[in-house]
Every structure is written in structure tokens, then in C-alpha cells.
Amino acid sequence: MHRSIDYVLRFSCVGWILFIVLLVFPLQAHAQVLAKTQTASYSILGAPTVSAILIDQILSAHNSPAAGNGQVIYNDGVKYGIDPVFALAFFMHESSFGTAGIAQQTHSPGNLRCIPTADCVSGYAAFASWSAGFDAWYQLISNLYVNTWGLTTLDQIIPRYAPPTDNNDDAAYISAVENSVDTWRGNQVTIEGPQPITSTTTTPAATTPTPSTTSVTPTTSYQADGYTIVGKPTIDVASIDKILTLYHSPAAGKGQALYDTGIKAHIDPIFALALFMHDSIFGTVGMARVTHSLGNLLAPGSATCHCQDFHGYRQYNSWEDGFNDWYQFMQSRYTNQGITSIGQIVPDYSISKDPTIISLFTKTVEARVDVWHHQYTGKS
């Protein structure tokens, strides 16, 4: 992050300044009105749009070491005039709520680089507590980005916060943060399993395990709910690619592979797509960016998985290999055992065993499938 400001002095006669003001101001004012209309919902400034209780629910559901700090995160947002939903979204994207990467050691929700007021660990600022780390993040955003640089929206902040020169995909970062903000503002605690790793700058660390084998039948029985994953495709290749491209997925253009492998496994690819969205927002965040894994499956894999061990997870040389192994996993663990609906699968697939969380996860996946059916196939 750049921390310097260029000050340029401009001298001109009073008459020339008046002419420019009279000529440009009406157009500039109109442009500013349009810009505010387009980006107002993603301005970080403003009163909280999520409660302290919801913040803690989200942190707890993701097994975050920062769980219990909801009130602190909320109060800091009020103090600095920044909606805490954005602090939470950055925290998720940078380190999966402190469960991955250097943040586990530094207590830094935003993976801040070294600053004079904090210890320095491997080039990153380290704090004694999560509360101190959040205060430093809010202070940085408020003092530097807002008050000094005049940047207030995600589109303005993220390219400076995570510059492309550091191998960041800003479009994907912005999309991921906006998606999280939209979800939480609707009071939806979306728990996806297996959970992604989301550090943008450090080597991912291990997360809570996913189902470990592909031959053990889940022990918990849930009723089928009408959303069976078995069957012919209910979404076409063009629509799959359109969705992946819309979210700037690194798997964009691989729609045919996702579709064909689904047919081979007798699984409707729309469900693979829905779970892919929730596990890693189509490979744009977390470990999936380097593992090419649709579902972040634990290593070791099967003899035919064409994968290797990457920090305890299966890594593939291509998205095609990742898709193929995921479908085989779903077949072996679920459909071959007669477990075919989302309502039956999610309780085992999700890392959380809280019935409320499982219900939310299930409804979220089913709602996403409904949206795509309506949007791309005309089904209701």
C-alpha cells in the first residue's frame, strides 16, 4: 500500500479559473450524482447495517478465533464512521476470519503491512489481540483511505488496498466483498462446507476438515427435500460459462467440462455450480485459487484423483481434474448410498452441525438453484 500523497500546486489567473469553473461545474456535478447513485450501496461510510450479534454469529459459524469480538467490531465501526459489515467482509476475504495464513499469528483482520505502532512478523503488522487489530484496520481505512486519499467505495479502495502489482485480482476481490456484504445485510449467515482458505498474501493453512473418505456413509439421516442432485442437466453450458465469467472465476471457459463430467456422474451440474459458488465463490477466494478444487477436499484422494497433497488438501493440475474428482466424491459418498437431495447431503457436507446453520446453508443453495432455473431456463 502506498502511504504518500503528491501535492501539486497550480497557478492561474482569476479569470481563467472562473471560466473553467463555469464551464466544467455543471457537467462535473452531474457526473458526481451518477457516480454516487451507482456506488452508494458499497460506500464503506455510514451507520452499521449489521448487528453485533450477527457479527458474532458469523464469526462463530466459521470457527473464527475472533469470535466474541462482535461488539468490539461494531463499536469500532461506529467510532470511525465505517459500516462494520465491510470490516467483516475484508476479514473473510483476507484470512477466512483469521483461520488461515499469517493472520493466525498477527491478529490482523486486514493483513496490514508493518506499521510503526505494531510489532512486525514476516513483513506484516502484528497485534496483541483481535480488538487491537480491528482498531488498527479501521484507523488505517479512516485516516489514510478516506480522510487523506478521499476513497470511500469498494471500487476505489480495493485497487489501492490490494494492487494488481501484488498479483491480486481486484475485480474478483470486489465481487467477493460485495457478495458477502449483500448476504449479511440480508441477515443470512451463509455457512459453506467445506470452508475455503482466503488469504491473498500468504500460504494457506489448514482449515476444519471436510468429510474425509469417499466410502463411509454419513450417519445422520435427513429427509429428502425435492432438490435431488441426480438427473439430467437443468442448465446449459453457455449459462454455466456466463455465470463463471460474471464472477471473474478462474474457471471461466470450463463450463463444458463441468457439464460433461456431471453427465458422466449422473449429477445435475447446476448443483455443482451452486456448491462451487458457496465453497470459494467459483474459485475466486481461498485455497481453491491454487488447488483448482471445486470443494476443497481433504488429501489423500483416491487412486484416480490425479491430485497431490497441498497443506492437507487435494490439489489438481487443472480445473477439469478438480471437477472430475469432486463428482466422483459426491457419487461415492452420497448418491451411490441413496443420499441424493441437498437436504440430505448438506448436514454431512457442512462443517457445522448446528441445525440452524445447516438449514440456512441448505436454503441458500436451493435458493441459488431456483434463481438460476428462473433466470436461465425459465423454470420456477
N, C-alpha and C positions, 0 to 999 in steps of 0.2 A: 504494500500500500504506500502510495506516495503521501508524504506528510509536509510538502512545501507548497507555497502559493506564489504565483507570479503576479506581481503588481505592475501594471503598465500605466504610465502617465500619458494622457492625451491632451494636447493643447490645440485650441482652435478659437477663432473669433466668435463673439457672442452671436453675431448674425448667422453664421454658418450653423452653429448649434441649434438655434431657433428653427432654422429651415429644416434641419434633419428631424428634429422632434415633431414638427408639424406634419412632415411627410410620412414618417415611419410609425408614429404612435398609434394611429387607428388600426393599421394592419397588425402591429405587434400585440395590441390589446386583444384583437380578435383571435390571434393565434394562441395567446395565453389562455383564453377562455376555452378553446377547443382542447388544448393540452390538459387543462385541469379536468375537463369532462371525461377525457379518455383514461386518465391515470389516477383520479381521485381515490378510487377504492383501494389502490395499492400505495397510497401515501402512508409512510410509517408514522406520521404525526397524528395525534388525536387521543381521545379517551379510549380506555380499554374496551375491546369488543369481545373479550373472553373473560371469564371469572377466574379468581384464584383457585377455586375448587376444580374447575375444568382443567386448568393448567396442571394441577396435581394429579388429576385422573389420567391425563395423557402421559405424564412422566411415569406414573406408577404402572400403567398398562404396558409401557415399553421397557420396564425394568431399569429405568434410569437411576443412576446413583445420585442424581439431583432431586429425586422425588422428595416431597416435603417442603420444597422451596417455592411452592406456588405463590404464596402470599408475598414473598420477597420479590419474585419476578414481577408480580402485579404492581407492588408498591413502587419499585424502581421505574416501571413504565410511567406511572402517574407522576413521579418526581421529575422525570426528564421529558415528559410530554410525548412519549413514544408508545404506541399501542403494543402491549406485551405479546400479542399474537405473532408479531414479526420476530421478536427475540426468540420465541419458541420455534418458529419455522427455521430460522438460521441455525439454531441449536440442533434441530433434527437433521438438516442438510449437512452440517459440518462434521458431526460425530455421532449421529444416531442417538441423540440425547445423552451424550457422554459415555456411551457404551463401547465406543470404538476409537482407535487411534490415540494420538498424544493427549487428547482431552482427558483421558482417564487418569493421567498424571498431573495435568496442569490446571484442572478445574476451570478451563476456559471455554465457555459456550460457543465462542466465535473463532477459536483457533487464532487468537491475536498473535502477531509477531512481537518480539521482545520490546518492552517499553521501560522507561527509566524507573517507574514506580512499582515494578514487579520483578520477581526472580526470572531467570531465563533458562529454559530447558530445551536443548536441541533447536535453538532458534525461535522458540515460542515463549510467550509470556506465561508464567505460572503463578497461580494464586493459592492462598491458604485454604480457601473454601469456595463453594459454588456461588455463594452470595457475593463474595468479593469479585469473582469472575464476571458475574452478570452486571454488577455495578460498573466494572471497567468497560464492558461491551457497550452498555447504554451511554456511558460518558464519552467513549470514542465516537459513536454514531452521532450523538448530540453536538459535541464540541467541534469535531472535525468535518463530518459529512454534512450536517445540517447548518450549523452556525458559521462555519468557515467556507465550505465549498458551495453551500446552498443546494445540496442534493437532498431530496425528500421522498422520491419514489423508488420503487424497486428497479425500474428500468434505468434510473440514473445512478443508483448506489452500487448495484452488483457488479457492473463492469469495472468499477474502481476498487471494490472490495475483493473481488476475485478475478483479476485481469486475465484476459486470454493469453498473455505472455507467460503466465504461470500454468499453462495447459488446462485452463478452465473453460468449460462450455457455458458461456453466460446465458445463452438462450435456454438451455436445459435447466440451469440454476434458477433463473427467474420463473420458469414454468413450474418447477418443483415447489418453490416457496409460495407462489400464488395458489397452487393446488392445495397445499396444507392450510393456508390462511382461509381459503373458501370453505374447506371441510370443517375446520374448528369454529369458524364463525357461525356455522350451522349447528353447533353443539354436537357434532358427530365425532366420537372418539374412534377412529378407524384403526383397528389392530390387524396388521397383516402378518401372516406367518408363511414361511419362515422370515424373520426380520432381516432387513438389509443392513449393510455397513455403509456409513455415509460420510466418511472423512474425505475432504477434497485435497488434502495436502499431505497425508501421512499414510503409512502402510496400515491396512485394515487389521483389526484384531478380531479375535473370535467373539461370536455372539451366542445367545442362547440357542442350543441345538434344535434342529428340525427333526422330524421322525427319522430314526437312524438306520432302519433297514427297510428293504423293499419286500419282505416276505412275512412280516408279522402283522396279523390282523389287528386293527385298533380295538381296544377293549370297551370303549364307550359306544353304546348304541343310541342313535338318534333317528327320528322318523324322517322318511323321505319327504321332500317339500315341493316336488314338481319341477325343480330345476336340475334335471339329470344331465350329467356331462357326457353321457353315452349317446351317440347318434350321429347323423349326418350333419355337415356344417350348416349353420344358420347365418353365416356371414361369409362374404366372398373375399377373394384375395385382394382386390382393389380397395375394399373398405378397410381391411387389416392394414395395408400399406398406408392408407390415408391417415389412419389413427396414429400409427407409429411415426409418420412424418410430422404430424401436427404437434406431437410431444417431443420432437427432435431426438427421437430414440436412435441410439447407435445401431439398433437392429432394423432401422428403416430400410425397405427394399427386400427384406427377408420374409415378406408376407406369404409368398408361395411355399417356402419351407415350413413355416408354422402351420399352414393349411394342409399341405400334403402329409406331414407327419401326423397330424391329427386324424386324418382319414385312415392312415395305416393303423393307428391305435384305436380306432373306432370311438374317438373322443371329439366332440364339437369344439373346434379351435376358439370359439368365442369365449369359452371358459378359461382356456389357457391364456388368452389375451387379458381377461379381467383379473386373473391372479397375477399375471406379469405386471400389470399396472400397479397393483397394491404392494407387491413384493419390492419393487425397485423403480416404480414409475417408468416402466418399459426400459429398464437398464440405464436410466439417466442418473441415478444416485446409488451410492453404496458399492458393495463388493461386486455386484453384477457388472459394473463397468469394466472390470478386469477379468472376471471369471466367465463371462458370456453364459451365465446361468439364469434360466427363467425363474427358478425358485430357490436359489441358494441352498442346494442340497449338501448334506454332510459327506465328507470323504470317509472311508474309501467308497468308490462306486462299484458298480457291477463290472464283470469282466469285459462287457461290451460297451462300456460308457464312453470310451475314448476321452478319458479325463485324467487329471493329475491332482495331487493334493496341494491346495493353496491355503495355508493357515487353517487347516482342518476342514476346508470346504472343497467341493469339486470345481475344478477349473477346466474349461474346454478351449480348444484352439479356434472354435468358430461358434457362432450362434446356432448354426444348423446342428452341431453336435450337442449343444446345450438343450435345444428343443427336443431332440430325439431322446435324450436321456430322461428329461422331465416327463415326457409322455410314457416312457417305459416305467418310470417310478409310479406314476398315477395308475397305470394298468396293474402292476404287481401288487401295490399296497392297497388299492381301493377297488377298482372295477372288477378285477378277477375274483375278488372276495364278495361281490354282490353289493358293494358300497358305491353307489353311483350318483347320488344327489349332493348338491352343495350343502344342504342341511345336515347330511350325514358325514361329509368329508371334513368340513371346516373345524368341528370340535377336535379332530385329531391333527389336522394340518396347522392350526393356530398354535402359537407357543403359549398363549394364555388359556387357562382352563376356567376362567371366570365366566359363568353363564351369560352375564350381561354383555361382556366383551365379545363372546362367541356369537351372540345374537346380532350385535352391531356389525361384526365382520361379515356374517352371512348375508344380512340385509344389504350391506354395501355392495358386495359382489353381485347379488341378484339385481339390485337397482341398476348397476352399471350394465349388466347384460340386457335389461329391459330398455335402457336408453339406446344402446346400440341396435337392438332389434327394431325399435321405433325409427331411429334415425337412418339406418342403412338398409333395412329390409322391409319396413312398413308394417312389421308385426307389432302387436300390442301385448 
